[in-house]
Amino acid sequence: MPSSNIKKLKYIFVSGGVISGIGKGTTAASIALLLKSAGYKVTPIKFENYLNLDAGTINPIEHGDPFLCEDGTEADMDIGSYEKYLGENMGRDNFVTMGQIYKTVIDKERRFEYEGEDVEAIPYITNEIIGRIENVGKVKKADIVIIELGGTAGEYQNVFYYEASRMMTLKNPGDVIHIHVSYVPTPGHLGEPKTKPTQLSVRTLNSMGIQPDFIITRSLRFLDDRRKDRLALFCNMHKEDVISSPDMNSVYEIPLVLKKQDLDKKIIKKLGLRVKTKDLKEWNQLISRMRKSKKEINIAIVGKYFGTGEYQLRDSYAALFDAIDHAAWETGLKVKTFWIDAEKIESFVAKALKDKKDADQGVREVLGEPDGIIVPIGWGERGAEGMIEAASYARKNKIPYLGLCYGMQLAAVAFARDILGFKDANTVENNPKSKHDVIHFIPSQKELMERRAYGGTMRLGAWDAKVKKGTRAYEIYQKYNAFKNRDKSIISERHRHRYEFNDKFAKQFEDKGMTISARSVIENLAEIIELPKSAHPFYFGTQGHPEYKSRPLSPHPVFVEFLKASSKTK
């Protein structure tokens, strides 16, 4: 038995019911924020169902934009929510997939670590899950660990996670609670919320030996007393433990909605703790700023991962949209984004050229005259020509442009074609035979690709770069005190890419007016390219991903300045 002076970790499991995408991640992040504001050190951990070792090789249309951590972990979007709500970096200890669990157990078996036992799912898989939960609490020196269980209750893929939850509840009486986030639909033909789906979801939990301590109901509006009474009766709950979480204008309002219902106090009481502090001042100020945005600007985002069937998917660029929102609230702007499929631009440009018109005419028919253009992350040839046309259009027409990773690379291709006259300029990813491969492999990446080593092999995570004084990049990082080391002009941004700017063309680019304003400390790779203010109001491409470091209380300065420039062009 542990001695009385050893702190006991507390655990909160968060599961989802009825539908996927119910909002477990934002709910878990909101609870973490409330408990942190009450004076506790909180760390979250997300368990995913899939057998991938990380989210890096998953099509963003299938599972949303992988979130890139400081340590290079390619994780689920919910890890990004944790960072944004808590204002803390997450990493590999905060993200687990079923593939990692299986692989670890199998590797241990191959090393004879189980000493000849017949290795079965229970207890070996569940023990590995529990070990990850206990480890993250120790590594992060937490008081409370919040465990988000991926998927929906009743799926066969996540049954071991629920079994681990049951086992931990039995092992740690009084130190574990279970929160079930479930959907309460309001069918249009009925006009009233229906609780039966949540009742059945809780019954599924009960069949696995789990009785939730709280039910958080996701619905169109706040749940009324009648519906809460029904859930309390049929789910074996106290009415006050049925918490309403209706649709809000912003997910950042959720912590305040939950706090108004005293969820934080109720959780702390059930865990046998006490409220130490109360501090949501900055969060309240954030919500106030959000509601005061006035001047509207239009930003076109030219991408390739918007479509899923006949629907458009915001989650494919989740971190980007969040970063835009954060910067908009900081600047007091109301940003309206237009999602443009790059392949549509290609079609209109082809038609314009066929009709013997200028290519810009085709781009203009799709984009119109937005106040700013962003070309985000991407991979492969599909839609690339449309992105190149967008980058070229922004440069020629003095429209503020922000190129992120692929958007930086394709802006370089556009410049090489238009200004340097290299009509076949391209990336080796899209045209290996180009004589002007302005974007190419560095030797280490070429070797990996020859071995088809895709997962986790890119330039990942935080990389330092030195910024050239007198450039727009230097001005931005200096203005917002965003240098990692100001004396040495060092910045740090997260990276997730395999191809690099080809330095053999650097002099030609700079002779014609394109500035390479930052280079990596390691290997001296081009990190930021830009046009000077004298040539363009804002033309900026970064090989890094500032969107992954943006947070609601500390928006990334690159996005802030891009929106400011866009508002001036309007």
KALIN-V352875 format. One record per residue. RES is the residue in three letters. PHI is phi in whole degrees, 0 to 359 (none if undefined). D_CENTER is the distance of its C-alpha to the mean C-alpha in Angstrom with 1 decimal. Layout:
# KALIN-V352875
[[RES | PHI | D_CENTER] [RES | PHI | D_CENTER]]
This chain:
# KALIN-V352875
[[MET | none | 41.0] [PRO | 291 | 38.8] [SER | 290 | 40.8] [SER | 294 | 40.4] [ASN | 270 | 38.9] [ILE | 272 | 35.9] [LYS | 292 | 32.8] [LYS | 264 | 31.6] [LEU | 291 | 27.9] [LYS | 251 | 26.8] [TYR | 229 | 24.4] [ILE | 234 | 22.5] [PHE | 269 | 21.5] [VAL | 238 | 19.3] [SER | 242 | 19.9] [GLY | 236 | 19.6] [GLY | 226 | 22.5] [VAL | 81 | 23.7] [ILE | 225 | 20.7] [SER | 281 | 17.3] [GLY | 68 | 14.3] [ILE | 288 | 16.5] [GLY | 114 | 14.0] [LYS | 299 | 14.5] [GLY | 297 | 11.1] [THR | 291 | 11.7] [THR | 293 | 15.3] [ALA | 299 | 14.9] [ALA | 294 | 12.9] [SER | 294 | 15.7] [ILE | 296 | 18.4] [ALA | 299 | 17.2] [LEU | 297 | 17.4] [LEU | 297 | 20.9] [LEU | 289 | 22.2] [LYS | 295 | 21.2] [SER | 293 | 23.0] [ALA | 276 | 25.9] [GLY | 105 | 26.3] [TYR | 249 | 24.7] [LYS | 276 | 22.5] [VAL | 241 | 19.8] [THR | 226 | 17.3] [PRO | 263 | 15.1] [ILE | 216 | 14.8] [LYS | 249 | 13.3] [PHE | 251 | 15.7] [GLU | 260 | 14.9] [ASN | 278 | 17.9] [TYR | 288 | 17.7] [LEU | 271 | 19.9] [ASN | 300 | 17.6] [LEU | 285 | 17.5] [ASP | 205 | 13.7] [ALA | 268 | 11.1] [GLY | 295 | 12.1] [THR | 260 | 15.0] [ILE | 272 | 13.7] [ASN | 302 | 14.0] [PRO | 299 | 10.8] [ILE | 291 | 13.4] [GLU | 283 | 14.2] [HIS | 220 | 11.1] [GLY | 83 | 8.3] [ASP | 291 | 6.0] [PRO | 301 | 6.0] [PHE | 270 | 4.0] [LEU | 261 | 7.1] [CYS | 269 | 9.2] [GLU | 300 | 12.3] [ASP | 273 | 14.6] [GLY | 94 | 13.2] [THR | 295 | 11.8] [GLU | 262 | 9.7] [ALA | 241 | 8.2] [ASP | 287 | 7.0] [MET | 303 | 4.1] [ASP | 298 | 6.7] [ILE | 297 | 6.8] [GLY | 295 | 4.3] [SER | 298 | 6.9] [TYR | 301 | 9.5] [GLU | 298 | 9.2] [LYS | 289 | 9.3] [TYR | 281 | 12.2] [LEU | 272 | 14.0] [GLY | 69 | 13.7] [GLU | 228 | 13.8] [ASN | 285 | 12.4] [MET | 256 | 11.5] [GLY | 197 | 12.7] [ARG | 300 | 14.6] [ASP | 287 | 16.6] [ASN | 263 | 13.8] [PHE | 221 | 12.9] [VAL | 226 | 15.7] [THR | 245 | 16.5] [MET | 296 | 20.0] [GLY | 299 | 20.6] [GLN | 298 | 20.4] [ILE | 298 | 22.8] [TYR | 300 | 25.2] [LYS | 297 | 25.2] [THR | 298 | 25.9] [VAL | 295 | 28.7] [ILE | 294 | 30.3] [ASP | 299 | 30.2] [LYS | 295 | 32.0] [GLU | 296 | 34.5] [ARG | 294 | 35.3] [ARG | 270 | 35.9] [PHE | 65 | 38.3] [GLU | 285 | 36.4] [TYR | 265 | 37.3] [GLU | 53 | 41.0] [GLY | 87 | 42.0] [GLU | 293 | 40.6] [ASP | 282 | 39.6] [VAL | 277 | 35.9] [GLU | 241 | 34.7] [ALA | 302 | 31.5] [ILE | 244 | 32.8] [PRO | 258 | 33.0] [TYR | 287 | 31.4] [ILE | 293 | 28.0] [THR | 295 | 27.8] [ASN | 296 | 29.0] [GLU | 295 | 26.3] [ILE | 298 | 23.7] [ILE | 298 | 25.6] [GLY | 299 | 25.9] [ARG | 296 | 22.1] [ILE | 295 | 21.9] [GLU | 294 | 24.9] [ASN | 294 | 23.8] [VAL | 296 | 20.5] [GLY | 297 | 22.6] [LYS | 287 | 25.1] [VAL | 298 | 22.9] [LYS | 272 | 21.1] [LYS | 52 | 24.5] [ALA | 270 | 23.2] [ASP | 269 | 25.4] [ILE | 225 | 23.2] [VAL | 252 | 20.7] [ILE | 255 | 18.5] [ILE | 251 | 18.0] [GLU | 266 | 15.8] [LEU | 268 | 17.5] [GLY | 294 | 15.7] [GLY | 79 | 17.5] [THR | 234 | 20.5] [ALA | 304 | 23.7] [GLY | 108 | 26.4] [GLU | 283 | 24.5] [TYR | 287 | 26.4] [GLN | 293 | 23.3] [ASN | 248 | 22.4] [VAL | 299 | 25.9] [PHE | 291 | 26.0] [TYR | 295 | 23.1] [TYR | 291 | 25.3] [GLU | 294 | 28.3] [ALA | 296 | 26.8] [SER | 298 | 26.1] [ARG | 298 | 29.8] [MET | 295 | 31.1] [MET | 290 | 29.4] [THR | 297 | 30.7] [LEU | 292 | 34.1] [LYS | 286 | 33.8] [ASN | 235 | 32.7] [PRO | 301 | 34.6] [GLY | 86 | 33.6] [ASP | 248 | 30.4] [VAL | 230 | 28.1] [ILE | 231 | 27.0] [HIS | 236 | 25.2] [ILE | 248 | 23.3] [HIS | 251 | 23.0] [VAL | 263 | 20.7] [SER | 226 | 22.6] [TYR | 267 | 23.1] [VAL | 244 | 26.4] [PRO | 283 | 27.0] [THR | 237 | 29.5] [PRO | 300 | 31.1] [GLY | 301 | 32.5] [HIS | 282 | 35.9] [LEU | 255 | 36.3] [GLY | 78 | 34.8] [GLU | 221 | 34.1] [PRO | 293 | 31.3] [LYS | 244 | 32.0] [THR | 266 | 31.5] [LYS | 302 | 32.7] [PRO | 303 | 29.4] [THR | 291 | 28.2] [GLN | 302 | 31.7] [LEU | 291 | 31.4] [SER | 294 | 27.9] [VAL | 293 | 29.4] [ARG | 297 | 32.4] [THR | 298 | 30.3] [LEU | 299 | 29.0] [ASN | 301 | 32.7] [SER | 294 | 33.7] [MET | 262 | 31.5] [GLY | 83 | 33.2] [ILE | 241 | 30.5] [GLN | 248 | 31.3] [PRO | 295 | 28.4] [ASP | 275 | 29.1] [PHE | 223 | 27.1] [ILE | 243 | 26.0] [ILE | 254 | 23.3] [THR | 265 | 24.1] [ARG | 269 | 21.6] [SER | 204 | 23.9] [LEU | 295 | 24.7] [ARG | 228 | 26.7] [PHE | 301 | 27.7] [LEU | 286 | 29.7] [ASP | 276 | 33.4] [ASP | 297 | 35.8] [ARG | 299 | 37.3] [ARG | 292 | 34.0] [LYS | 296 | 33.3] [ASP | 299 | 36.8] [ARG | 295 | 36.4] [LEU | 294 | 33.3] [ALA | 299 | 35.0] [LEU | 293 | 38.1] [PHE | 272 | 36.7] [CYS | 250 | 33.8] [ASN | 59 | 36.1] [MET | 238 | 34.2] [HIS | 279 | 35.3] [LYS | 304 | 34.7] [GLU | 291 | 33.1] [ASP | 264 | 30.4] [VAL | 263 | 29.2] [ILE | 252 | 26.4] [SER | 266 | 25.4] [SER | 225 | 21.9] [PRO | 283 | 22.5] [ASP | 298 | 20.4] [MET | 238 | 19.7] [ASN | 296 | 19.1] [SER | 219 | 15.9] [VAL | 295 | 13.8] [TYR | 286 | 14.6] [GLU | 275 | 18.2] [ILE | 301 | 17.8] [PRO | 305 | 18.7] [LEU | 288 | 21.9] [VAL | 296 | 22.8] [LEU | 291 | 22.8] [LYS | 294 | 24.6] [LYS | 299 | 27.3] [GLN | 263 | 28.1] [ASP | 60 | 28.4] [LEU | 299 | 25.9] [ASP | 299 | 25.3] [LYS | 295 | 29.1] [LYS | 293 | 29.7] [ILE | 296 | 27.2] [ILE | 299 | 28.8] [LYS | 295 | 32.2] [LYS | 296 | 31.6] [LEU | 273 | 30.4] [GLY | 73 | 33.6] [LEU | 249 | 31.9] [ARG | 221 | 32.5] [VAL | 286 | 30.6] [LYS | 268 | 30.9] [THR | 222 | 29.4] [LYS | 222 | 28.0] [ASP | 211 | 25.7] [LEU | 238 | 23.3] [LYS | 302 | 24.9] [GLU | 297 | 22.0] [TRP | 292 | 19.9] [ASN | 296 | 22.9] [GLN | 294 | 23.3] [LEU | 300 | 19.7] [ILE | 298 | 20.5] [SER | 297 | 23.8] [ARG | 297 | 22.4] [MET | 302 | 20.2] [ARG | 278 | 23.4] [LYS | 259 | 25.4] [SER | 300 | 23.7] [LYS | 236 | 26.5] [LYS | 298 | 26.8] [GLU | 260 | 25.0] [ILE | 232 | 23.7] [ASN | 248 | 22.6] [ILE | 243 | 19.9] [ALA | 267 | 19.9] [ILE | 249 | 16.9] [VAL | 262 | 18.5] [GLY | 228 | 16.4] [LYS | 220 | 17.2] [TYR | 238 | 14.7] [PHE | 275 | 15.5] [GLY | 272 | 18.2] [THR | 221 | 18.5] [GLY | 65 | 22.2] [GLU | 262 | 23.5] [TYR | 240 | 20.3] [GLN | 256 | 17.5] [LEU | 242 | 13.9] [ARG | 291 | 11.4] [ASP | 295 | 8.5] [SER | 296 | 9.2] [TYR | 231 | 7.9] [ALA | 303 | 5.5] [ALA | 297 | 4.3] [LEU | 295 | 8.0] [PHE | 297 | 9.4] [ASP | 298 | 8.2] [ALA | 297 | 9.7] [ILE | 296 | 12.7] [ASP | 300 | 13.3] [HIS | 302 | 13.3] [ALA | 291 | 15.8] [ALA | 296 | 17.7] [TRP | 294 | 18.5] [GLU | 292 | 19.6] [THR | 267 | 21.9] [GLY | 75 | 23.2] [LEU | 260 | 22.3] [LYS | 253 | 21.5] [VAL | 261 | 19.4] [LYS | 254 | 20.0] [THR | 261 | 17.8] [PHE | 247 | 19.6] [TRP | 266 | 17.9] [ILE | 247 | 20.3] [ASP | 285 | 20.7] [ALA | 301 | 21.9] [GLU | 294 | 24.5] [LYS | 293 | 26.1] [ILE | 298 | 26.8] [GLU | 303 | 28.4] [SER | 295 | 30.7] [PHE | 289 | 31.8] [VAL | 294 | 32.5] [ALA | 300 | 34.5] [LYS | 293 | 36.5] [ALA | 298 | 37.1] [LEU | 294 | 38.5] [LYS | 296 | 40.5] [ASP | 274 | 42.0] [LYS | 61 | 42.8] [LYS | 250 | 40.4] [ASP | 289 | 38.1] [ALA | 303 | 34.6] [ASP | 300 | 33.3] [GLN | 298 | 34.9] [GLY | 293 | 32.8] [VAL | 295 | 29.6] [ARG | 298 | 30.9] [GLU | 296 | 31.6] [VAL | 270 | 27.9] [LEU | 274 | 26.3] [GLY | 69 | 29.1] [GLU | 232 | 28.9] [PRO | 291 | 25.4] [ASP | 282 | 25.0] [GLY | 199 | 22.3] [ILE | 230 | 20.6] [ILE | 239 | 17.3] [VAL | 246 | 17.0] [PRO | 267 | 13.5] [ILE | 302 | 12.6] [GLY | 188 | 15.0] [TRP | 217 | 17.5] [GLY | 82 | 21.1] [GLU | 283 | 23.9] [ARG | 301 | 23.1] [GLY | 79 | 22.6] [ALA | 297 | 22.9] [GLU | 296 | 26.2] [GLY | 293 | 24.9] [MET | 291 | 22.2] [ILE | 297 | 25.1] [GLU | 298 | 27.2] [ALA | 295 | 24.6] [ALA | 296 | 24.5] [SER | 293 | 28.2] [TYR | 299 | 28.7] [ALA | 296 | 26.7] [ARG | 293 | 28.7] [LYS | 293 | 32.1] [ASN | 260 | 31.6] [LYS | 57 | 30.2] [ILE | 267 | 27.0] [PRO | 310 | 24.2] [TYR | 229 | 21.9] [LEU | 232 | 18.6] [GLY | 255 | 17.8] [LEU | 249 | 14.6] [CYS | 61 | 15.5] [TYR | 301 | 17.2] [GLY | 295 | 18.0] [MET | 288 | 19.8] [GLN | 298 | 21.6] [LEU | 285 | 22.8] [ALA | 295 | 24.0] [ALA | 295 | 26.1] [VAL | 297 | 27.5] [ALA | 299 | 28.3] [PHE | 296 | 30.1] [ALA | 297 | 32.0] [ARG | 289 | 33.2] [ASP | 281 | 34.2] [ILE | 259 | 35.4] [LEU | 274 | 36.4] [GLY | 79 | 37.9] [PHE | 273 | 36.2] [LYS | 296 | 36.1] [ASP | 263 | 34.8] [ALA | 304 | 32.0] [ASN | 193 | 28.9] [THR | 264 | 26.4] [VAL | 293 | 27.9] [GLU | 297 | 25.1] [ASN | 262 | 26.5] [ASN | 212 | 30.1] [PRO | 298 | 31.4] [LYS | 266 | 34.9] [SER | 298 | 34.1] [LYS | 280 | 36.5] [HIS | 238 | 34.1] [ASP | 277 | 31.0] [VAL | 293 | 29.3] [ILE | 239 | 26.0] [HIS | 218 | 27.0] [PHE | 283 | 26.4] [ILE | 271 | 27.3] [PRO | 309 | 29.7] [SER | 296 | 27.5] [GLN | 285 | 25.0] [LYS | 298 | 28.0] [GLU | 296 | 29.3] [LEU | 295 | 26.1] [MET | 294 | 26.0] [GLU | 296 | 29.7] [ARG | 267 | 29.0] [ARG | 54 | 26.2] [ALA | 265 | 24.0] [TYR | 270 | 20.5] [GLY | 292 | 18.3] [GLY | 63 | 17.0] [THR | 246 | 19.6] [MET | 282 | 18.0] [ARG | 282 | 17.9] [LEU | 242 | 14.9] [GLY | 81 | 13.6] [ALA | 286 | 15.4] [TRP | 230 | 18.5] [ASP | 276 | 21.1] [ALA | 218 | 22.8] [LYS | 259 | 26.0] [VAL | 263 | 26.1] [LYS | 282 | 29.4] [LYS | 294 | 31.2] [GLY | 87 | 32.2] [THR | 262 | 29.2] [ARG | 297 | 26.7] [ALA | 301 | 23.9] [TYR | 298 | 26.2] [GLU | 300 | 27.0] [ILE | 295 | 23.4] [TYR | 292 | 22.5] [GLN | 290 | 26.0] [LYS | 301 | 25.9] [TYR | 255 | 22.8] [ASN | 51 | 23.9] [ALA | 256 | 20.8] [PHE | 288 | 22.7] [LYS | 287 | 22.2] [ASN | 221 | 26.0] [ARG | 295 | 27.7] [ASP | 299 | 31.1] [LYS | 256 | 30.0] [SER | 59 | 27.5] [ILE | 261 | 24.7] [ILE | 245 | 21.0] [SER | 221 | 18.0] [GLU | 229 | 14.8] [ARG | 278 | 12.4] [HIS | 234 | 13.5] [ARG | 204 | 12.9] [HIS | 201 | 16.1] [ARG | 240 | 19.6] [TYR | 255 | 21.8] [GLU | 227 | 23.2] [PHE | 296 | 25.5] [ASN | 276 | 29.1] [ASP | 294 | 31.0] [LYS | 292 | 34.3] [PHE | 258 | 33.6] [ALA | 303 | 32.5] [LYS | 297 | 35.9] [GLN | 296 | 36.3] [PHE | 299 | 33.1] [GLU | 287 | 34.0] [ASP | 296 | 37.6] [LYS | 261 | 36.5] [GLY | 108 | 34.3] [MET | 270 | 30.7] [THR | 265 | 29.8] [ILE | 269 | 27.8] [SER | 264 | 26.7] [ALA | 209 | 24.8] [ARG | 227 | 25.4] [SER | 294 | 23.9] [VAL | 295 | 26.1] [ILE | 267 | 26.3] [GLU | 74 | 27.8] [ASN | 59 | 28.0] [LEU | 278 | 25.5] [ALA | 294 | 24.8] [GLU | 250 | 21.5] [ILE | 225 | 22.0] [ILE | 239 | 24.5] [GLU | 202 | 25.8] [LEU | 259 | 28.8] [PRO | 294 | 31.0] [LYS | 302 | 31.4] [SER | 295 | 34.9] [ALA | 257 | 33.6] [HIS | 201 | 30.5] [PRO | 297 | 28.9] [PHE | 189 | 25.5] [TYR | 227 | 24.7] [PHE | 218 | 22.0] [GLY | 234 | 20.1] [THR | 235 | 18.0] [GLN | 289 | 17.4] [GLY | 279 | 14.6] [HIS | 235 | 11.1] [PRO | 299 | 11.5] [GLU | 298 | 8.4] [TYR | 281 | 6.5] [LYS | 256 | 9.5] [SER | 285 | 10.0] [ARG | 224 | 10.7] [PRO | 301 | 12.9] [LEU | 270 | 16.0] [SER | 213 | 15.6] [PRO | 299 | 14.2] [HIS | 286 | 14.2] [PRO | 301 | 17.9] [VAL | 298 | 17.4] [PHE | 290 | 15.8] [VAL | 301 | 18.4] [GLU | 289 | 21.2] [PHE | 297 | 20.1] [LEU | 293 | 20.3] [LYS | 299 | 23.5] [ALA | 296 | 25.0] [SER | 294 | 24.1] [SER | 292 | 25.8] [LYS | 287 | 28.8] [THR | 293 | 29.3] [LYS | 296 | 29.3]]
